[in-house]
Amino acid sequence: MPGGERVTTDDVRRALADAIAEQRLRIVATLIRTTGDWDLAEDAVSDAAERALVRWPQDGIPDNPAAWLTTTARRRAIDVLRRADVERAKVADLAAEEALAPHPEGLPDMSPMTDDRLRLIFTCCHPALPLEARVALTLKIVAGLPTDAIGRAFLTSEATMGQRLLRAKGKIANAGIPYRVPSDDLLPARLDGVLAVVYLVFTEGYATGAHHLADEAIRLGRLLANLMPDADEPRALLALMLLQHARRDAREVDGERVTLEHQDRSLWDRAAIDEGLRLRPPRRPSRGVYAVQADIAAVHSLAAHAHDTDWATIVDLYDELLALTGSPVVALNRSIAVGMSEGPLAGLAHLESVSDDPRLVDHHLVAAARGDLLARAGLHEEAVIAIERAAELAPTDQERRQLTRRADELRRG
Amino acid sequence: MKYMMFVVADPEAEGQAPDPEVDEIDAWCDRYVANGKHVIGERLRPTEDATTVRRRDGKLLVTDGPFAETREWIAGFDVLECADLDEAIEIASKHPMSAEGRIELRPFWPFEG
């Protein structure tokens, strides 16, 4: 909309929200690289947004709101540095960049691995930071969530979350954590760390009921998949999250979790499933954990009814996942799949060999799986005992209620 | 940036299978002295030979051994001059004691102003 015409407050707010969604991360990431000052970078963007709310209703919405925002934020950062008058080199740097890069897309020959956004993500997820700080920084700086919203999602106060962010930014500066994409030899391990943070945001959203976190995780997954088009695992993680998130409307009825078996599959989000299926990387002899997990989720997505599920394929995929992770929980899930594929007695035999693992002693999921397999074998009394045991061990009220209800159902026959 | 690299003896890590990724100690020293990343480093005598010095309530206390009873002890130190933490991590990860013990990296506290 060219200047001079009347614009409504709604028009301005919508245009600004779009411009921020499109450009905030690029601006912040580039300002951090050029100034080394994380707070200045965030403040400059907030300041530019405030200016837009004042200027745009008077001057009209600019033709390219995102470019306007970028230029205004850069100028603000230069102003602040000039006033501080201690960082002449940085001011010169920024001014040079201002002249060089009038386009918000950055320089045309920029390869994805030199993208500032990728540098920012790898720095936020550096293994020298505690895991909870990596998650908080990623949500604050990369996803742009306000501190109080992150605090609520992780059941802690805004003050505590603010402290955590402050300490993390302090360590990045004091310990010399570099602002760059790791070298090739370090990249696979560091990428695993980044993907783990994104998937933790996704699963945490479900665990605490903060479902918008799952949306944020998917947005982050999309960004990573776009920025690293040659890597399989970011795409596989995005596919996995889409396939799981597609079931969001079916997985809870009246506040209670509904298991996959009993979900109303007509409530599944078909568009998300189709996208997830399409995104899965091609099958390769050596592949990562997210590729295998996405394939497992895909098998479930492809079954029209629970009893159509191709459990034999799922058992094979769990074998592959177990070889990659050695995780006892994966072994446990494999025995459930064996029970569905070869019958409950085969599943129980497998479960006994798994439950000796010291990491699974007194784990509610083992007792719940045993109860479920016993019920499927028609051994209802034994099943009730196992499921009541699982309810005693369950870590959350919701799981306890669900298991108690299941035990009651079985007792009634 | 300067980093202090504490080389920590950790009984839990002793007797591990040799790791092909780490250098022999002489090769490690030669490599990083040659490229200027290694400023200074020494191996230290064990805690039996340590002495703790404290001043409390105006009195000087000199006691045998380290102050706290821990199974882990500092077996040596090296000072590194690196571009950033990733470079320091890379160098520390090639030290033989990263496999047979632990390495703790601490950035120097810079002089103010």
Boltz contact constraints between the chains, C-beta under 6 A:
constraints:
  - contact:
      token1: [A, 174]
      token2: [B, 107]
      max_distance: 6.0
  - contact:
      token1: [A, 175]
      token2: [B, 85]
      max_distance: 6.0
  - contact:
      token1: [A, 175]
      token2: [B, 107]
      max_distance: 6.0
  - contact:
      token1: [A, 176]
      token2: [B, 1]
      max_distance: 6.0
  - contact:
      token1: [A, 176]
      token2: [B, 84]
      max_distance: 6.0
  - contact:
      token1: [A, 176]
      token2: [B, 85]
      max_distance: 6.0
  - contact:
      token1: [A, 176]
      token2: [B, 107]
      max_distance: 6.0
  - contact:
      token1: [A, 177]
      token2: [B, 85]
      max_distance: 6.0
  - contact:
      token1: [A, 178]
      token2: [B, 84]
      max_distance: 6.0
  - contact:
      token1: [A, 178]
      token2: [B, 86]
      max_distance: 6.0
